[in-house]
Amino acid sequence: MRHHLFLALSDPAPERESEFHDWYDRHHLQDVVDFCPGFARGRRYWRADVQPADGSLKWQSLAIYDLEADDVAALHASVSSNVGRFTPSNGVFAPDHAAWVYTPVNGGATPALPQGGDGDRAMLLTFFDRAPAADPHAHGPAGIVMERHPDQRRGESPSWRYLIIRDVPAGDAEREAGRIAKREQPAALWVYHARGRLHVTNPGAAG
């Protein structure tokens, strides 16, 4: 079974941020991991106040799902067929959203989603147009080089081919982002802080 990361990027509808958080935290993350085969774990993140100066980050909300699937196209079809089982959003998120799939370039596991509490951790997403160095020691313990999967959700595809994603303590995020930007010169670097808890599949829910 191959492992992938599914990145869901979105924004709340105007004047509905509180409702957006309530729906996502209380319902949507767990609905996805319960009702969509292959979505094993999921966690939410929210845009950090301090971002690198490239200005490329356009979404405030990030949800990361750990996928276990050999056939990603079939996984997308499964999500579509199970949408009716999700708790309705009632229009709390803006229509401009994206969903991207990345896969480790050499196979194997994806970076682990942390168990830490709300706001304790940060995710640094560094995107590259060309393949970055594959040496894991060059990027730290969570620096797995990932590549854009050829099977994306219909009509969507990441702007960049490669991704390195790192989990760091939230207090270190700004310093670490500056170091990475200077040393690796990525095409884009996004910083998000963890929100809520890690959601895992409930095997009894999918029946």
TORKOL-4160 file (C-alpha; in steps of 0.2 Angstrom, whole numbers, padded with zeros to 4 digits, m for minus):
207
<pt num="1" X="0000" Y="0000" Z="0000"/>
<pt num="2" X="0007" Y="0017" Z="m0005"/>
<pt num="3" X="0007" Y="0032" Z="0006"/>
<pt num="4" X="0002" Y="0050" Z="0001"/>
<pt num="5" X="m0003" Y="0067" Z="0008"/>
<pt num="6" X="m0019" Y="0075" Z="0004"/>
<pt num="7" X="m0018" Y="0094" Z="0006"/>
<pt num="8" X="m0035" Y="0103" Z="0008"/>
<pt num="9" X="m0034" Y="0122" Z="0007"/>
<pt num="10" X="m0048" Y="0133" Z="0010"/>
<pt num="11" X="m0055" Y="0149" Z="0018"/>
<pt num="12" X="m0071" Y="0153" Z="0028"/>
<pt num="13" X="m0085" Y="0163" Z="0019"/>
<pt num="14" X="m0085" Y="0181" Z="0024"/>
<pt num="15" X="m0091" Y="0184" Z="0042"/>
<pt num="16" X="m0092" Y="0166" Z="0045"/>
<pt num="17" X="m0075" Y="0161" Z="0052"/>
<pt num="18" X="m0082" Y="0155" Z="0069"/>
<pt num="19" X="m0095" Y="0144" Z="0060"/>
<pt num="20" X="m0081" Y="0137" Z="0048"/>
<pt num="21" X="m0070" Y="0132" Z="0063"/>
<pt num="22" X="m0084" Y="0124" Z="0072"/>
<pt num="23" X="m0090" Y="0114" Z="0057"/>
<pt num="24" X="m0072" Y="0109" Z="0052"/>
<pt num="25" X="m0066" Y="0104" Z="0069"/>
<pt num="26" X="m0082" Y="0096" Z="0076"/>
<pt num="27" X="m0088" Y="0087" Z="0060"/>
<pt num="28" X="m0078" Y="0088" Z="0043"/>
<pt num="29" X="m0061" Y="0081" Z="0048"/>
<pt num="30" X="m0069" Y="0066" Z="0056"/>
<pt num="31" X="m0082" Y="0063" Z="0043"/>
<pt num="32" X="m0068" Y="0062" Z="0030"/>
<pt num="33" X="m0057" Y="0049" Z="0039"/>
<pt num="34" X="m0073" Y="0039" Z="0044"/>
<pt num="35" X="m0082" Y="0039" Z="0027"/>
<pt num="36" X="m0068" Y="0040" Z="0014"/>
<pt num="37" X="m0058" Y="0023" Z="0012"/>
<pt num="38" X="m0039" Y="0027" Z="0012"/>
<pt num="39" X="m0040" Y="0043" Z="0022"/>
<pt num="40" X="m0032" Y="0036" Z="0038"/>
<pt num="41" X="m0028" Y="0052" Z="0048"/>
<pt num="42" X="m0031" Y="0070" Z="0047"/>
<pt num="43" X="m0027" Y="0086" Z="0056"/>
<pt num="44" X="m0030" Y="0105" Z="0054"/>
<pt num="45" X="m0019" Y="0120" Z="0053"/>
<pt num="46" X="m0022" Y="0138" Z="0052"/>
<pt num="47" X="m0011" Y="0151" Z="0043"/>
<pt num="48" X="0002" Y="0159" Z="0055"/>
<pt num="49" X="0003" Y="0177" Z="0057"/>
<pt num="50" X="0021" Y="0179" Z="0051"/>
<pt num="51" X="0024" Y="0172" Z="0034"/>
<pt num="52" X="0039" Y="0174" Z="0022"/>
<pt num="53" X="0038" Y="0189" Z="0010"/>
<pt num="54" X="0035" Y="0179" Z="m0006"/>
<pt num="55" X="0016" Y="0182" Z="m0004"/>
<pt num="56" X="0011" Y="0166" Z="m0012"/>
<pt num="57" X="0000" Y="0159" Z="0002"/>
<pt num="58" X="m0018" Y="0162" Z="m0002"/>
<pt num="59" X="m0028" Y="0150" Z="0009"/>
<pt num="60" X="m0030" Y="0152" Z="0028"/>
<pt num="61" X="m0035" Y="0135" Z="0032"/>
<pt num="62" X="m0025" Y="0119" Z="0029"/>
<pt num="63" X="m0031" Y="0101" Z="0032"/>
<pt num="64" X="m0018" Y="0087" Z="0030"/>
<pt num="65" X="m0024" Y="0069" Z="0027"/>
<pt num="66" X="m0013" Y="0054" Z="0027"/>
<pt num="67" X="m0018" Y="0043" Z="0013"/>
<pt num="68" X="m0016" Y="0024" Z="0011"/>
<pt num="69" X="m0020" Y="0020" Z="m0007"/>
<pt num="70" X="m0012" Y="0011" Z="m0022"/>
<pt num="71" X="m0025" Y="0019" Z="m0034"/>
<pt num="72" X="m0027" Y="0038" Z="m0031"/>
<pt num="73" X="m0039" Y="0040" Z="m0045"/>
<pt num="74" X="m0051" Y="0028" Z="m0037"/>
<pt num="75" X="m0048" Y="0037" Z="m0020"/>
<pt num="76" X="m0055" Y="0053" Z="m0028"/>
<pt num="77" X="m0070" Y="0044" Z="m0034"/>
<pt num="78" X="m0073" Y="0037" Z="m0017"/>
<pt num="79" X="m0073" Y="0054" Z="m0010"/>
<pt num="80" X="m0086" Y="0060" Z="m0022"/>
<pt num="81" X="m0097" Y="0045" Z="m0019"/>
<pt num="82" X="m0097" Y="0048" Z="0000"/>
<pt num="83" X="m0100" Y="0067" Z="0000"/>
<pt num="84" X="m0118" Y="0064" Z="0004"/>
<pt num="85" X="m0113" Y="0056" Z="0021"/>
<pt num="86" X="m0104" Y="0072" Z="0027"/>
<pt num="87" X="m0111" Y="0084" Z="0039"/>
<pt num="88" X="m0117" Y="0099" Z="0028"/>
<pt num="89" X="m0106" Y="0114" Z="0028"/>
<pt num="90" X="m0121" Y="0126" Z="0025"/>
<pt num="91" X="m0110" Y="0138" Z="0015"/>
<pt num="92" X="m0097" Y="0141" Z="0029"/>
<pt num="93" X="m0082" Y="0140" Z="0017"/>
<pt num="94" X="m0078" Y="0151" Z="0002"/>
<pt num="95" X="m0079" Y="0143" Z="m0015"/>
<pt num="96" X="m0061" Y="0146" Z="m0020"/>
<pt num="97" X="m0053" Y="0130" Z="m0012"/>
<pt num="98" X="m0040" Y="0117" Z="m0018"/>
<pt num="99" X="m0035" Y="0099" Z="m0014"/>
<pt num="100" X="m0018" Y="0092" Z="m0019"/>
<pt num="101" X="m0010" Y="0075" Z="m0018"/>
<pt num="102" X="0009" Y="0073" Z="m0015"/>
<pt num="103" X="0018" Y="0056" Z="m0014"/>
<pt num="104" X="0036" Y="0053" Z="m0007"/>
<pt num="105" X="0048" Y="0052" Z="m0022"/>
<pt num="106" X="0056" Y="0035" Z="m0016"/>
<pt num="107" X="0040" Y="0027" Z="m0009"/>
<pt num="108" X="0039" Y="0023" Z="0009"/>
<pt num="109" X="0030" Y="0033" Z="0023"/>
<pt num="110" X="0024" Y="0051" Z="0023"/>
<pt num="111" X="0029" Y="0063" Z="0037"/>
<pt num="112" X="0019" Y="0059" Z="0053"/>
<pt num="113" X="0005" Y="0070" Z="0058"/>
<pt num="114" X="0009" Y="0076" Z="0076"/>
<pt num="115" X="m0002" Y="0072" Z="0091"/>
<pt num="116" X="0002" Y="0088" Z="0100"/>
<pt num="117" X="m0011" Y="0100" Z="0107"/>
<pt num="118" X="m0019" Y="0115" Z="0099"/>
<pt num="119" X="m0006" Y="0128" Z="0093"/>
<pt num="120" X="0009" Y="0118" Z="0100"/>
<pt num="121" X="0016" Y="0113" Z="0083"/>
<pt num="122" X="0018" Y="0121" Z="0066"/>
<pt num="123" X="0019" Y="0114" Z="0048"/>
<pt num="124" X="0031" Y="0122" Z="0036"/>
<pt num="125" X="0027" Y="0118" Z="0018"/>
<pt num="126" X="0041" Y="0122" Z="0005"/>
<pt num="127" X="0037" Y="0120" Z="m0013"/>
<pt num="128" X="0050" Y="0118" Z="m0027"/>
<pt num="129" X="0049" Y="0119" Z="m0046"/>
<pt num="130" X="0064" Y="0107" Z="m0048"/>
<pt num="131" X="0069" Y="0092" Z="m0037"/>
<pt num="132" X="0077" Y="0097" Z="m0021"/>
<pt num="133" X="0091" Y="0087" Z="m0013"/>
<pt num="134" X="0085" Y="0070" Z="m0008"/>
<pt num="135" X="0097" Y="0068" Z="0006"/>
<pt num="136" X="0086" Y="0067" Z="0022"/>
<pt num="137" X="0100" Y="0075" Z="0033"/>
<pt num="138" X="0099" Y="0091" Z="0022"/>
<pt num="139" X="0081" Y="0094" Z="0027"/>
<pt num="140" X="0080" Y="0088" Z="0045"/>
<pt num="141" X="0071" Y="0072" Z="0052"/>
<pt num="142" X="0054" Y="0077" Z="0044"/>
<pt num="143" X="0061" Y="0083" Z="0028"/>
<pt num="144" X="0054" Y="0069" Z="0016"/>
<pt num="145" X="0055" Y="0075" Z="m0002"/>
<pt num="146" X="0037" Y="0073" Z="m0010"/>
<pt num="147" X="0032" Y="0074" Z="m0028"/>
<pt num="148" X="0015" Y="0080" Z="m0036"/>
<pt num="149" X="0005" Y="0064" Z="m0039"/>
<pt num="150" X="m0001" Y="0062" Z="m0058"/>
<pt num="151" X="m0019" Y="0058" Z="m0052"/>
<pt num="152" X="m0026" Y="0074" Z="m0045"/>
<pt num="153" X="m0044" Y="0079" Z="m0041"/>
<pt num="154" X="m0052" Y="0084" Z="m0057"/>
<pt num="155" X="m0048" Y="0102" Z="m0062"/>
<pt num="156" X="m0035" Y="0104" Z="m0049"/>
<pt num="157" X="m0016" Y="0102" Z="m0048"/>
<pt num="158" X="m0003" Y="0110" Z="m0037"/>
<pt num="159" X="0007" Y="0124" Z="m0045"/>
<pt num="160" X="0024" Y="0116" Z="m0039"/>
<pt num="161" X="0030" Y="0099" Z="m0043"/>
<pt num="162" X="0040" Y="0095" Z="m0027"/>
<pt num="163" X="0036" Y="0098" Z="m0008"/>
<pt num="164" X="0045" Y="0096" Z="0008"/>
<pt num="165" X="0034" Y="0097" Z="0023"/>
<pt num="166" X="0041" Y="0099" Z="0041"/>
<pt num="167" X="0033" Y="0098" Z="0058"/>
<pt num="168" X="0042" Y="0110" Z="0071"/>
<pt num="169" X="0038" Y="0117" Z="0088"/>
<pt num="170" X="0027" Y="0132" Z="0085"/>
<pt num="171" X="0039" Y="0143" Z="0094"/>
<pt num="172" X="0053" Y="0139" Z="0082"/>
<pt num="173" X="0043" Y="0141" Z="0066"/>
<pt num="174" X="0048" Y="0159" Z="0061"/>
<pt num="175" X="0066" Y="0156" Z="0064"/>
<pt num="176" X="0066" Y="0139" Z="0055"/>
<pt num="177" X="0056" Y="0147" Z="0040"/>
<pt num="178" X="0069" Y="0160" Z="0038"/>
<pt num="179" X="0083" Y="0148" Z="0039"/>
<pt num="180" X="0075" Y="0137" Z="0025"/>
<pt num="181" X="0071" Y="0151" Z="0014"/>
<pt num="182" X="0089" Y="0157" Z="0014"/>
<pt num="183" X="0097" Y="0140" Z="0012"/>
<pt num="184" X="0085" Y="0131" Z="0000"/>
<pt num="185" X="0077" Y="0146" Z="m0009"/>
<pt num="186" X="0061" Y="0137" Z="m0012"/>
<pt num="187" X="0048" Y="0143" Z="m0025"/>
<pt num="188" X="0036" Y="0145" Z="m0010"/>
<pt num="189" X="0036" Y="0143" Z="0008"/>
<pt num="190" X="0020" Y="0143" Z="0019"/>
<pt num="191" X="0019" Y="0142" Z="0038"/>
<pt num="192" X="0003" Y="0135" Z="0047"/>
<pt num="193" X="0000" Y="0132" Z="0066"/>
<pt num="194" X="m0009" Y="0116" Z="0072"/>
<pt num="195" X="m0027" Y="0118" Z="0076"/>
<pt num="196" X="m0037" Y="0105" Z="0086"/>
<pt num="197" X="m0032" Y="0087" Z="0088"/>
<pt num="198" X="m0027" Y="0073" Z="0076"/>
<pt num="199" X="m0042" Y="0063" Z="0069"/>
<pt num="200" X="m0040" Y="0045" Z="0065"/>
<pt num="201" X="m0052" Y="0033" Z="0056"/>
<pt num="202" X="m0066" Y="0025" Z="0067"/>
<pt num="203" X="m0068" Y="0008" Z="0058"/>
<pt num="204" X="m0086" Y="0006" Z="0064"/>
<pt num="205" X="m0092" Y="0022" Z="0056"/>
<pt num="206" X="m0089" Y="0017" Z="0038"/>
<pt num="207" X="m0102" Y="0003" Z="0038"/>
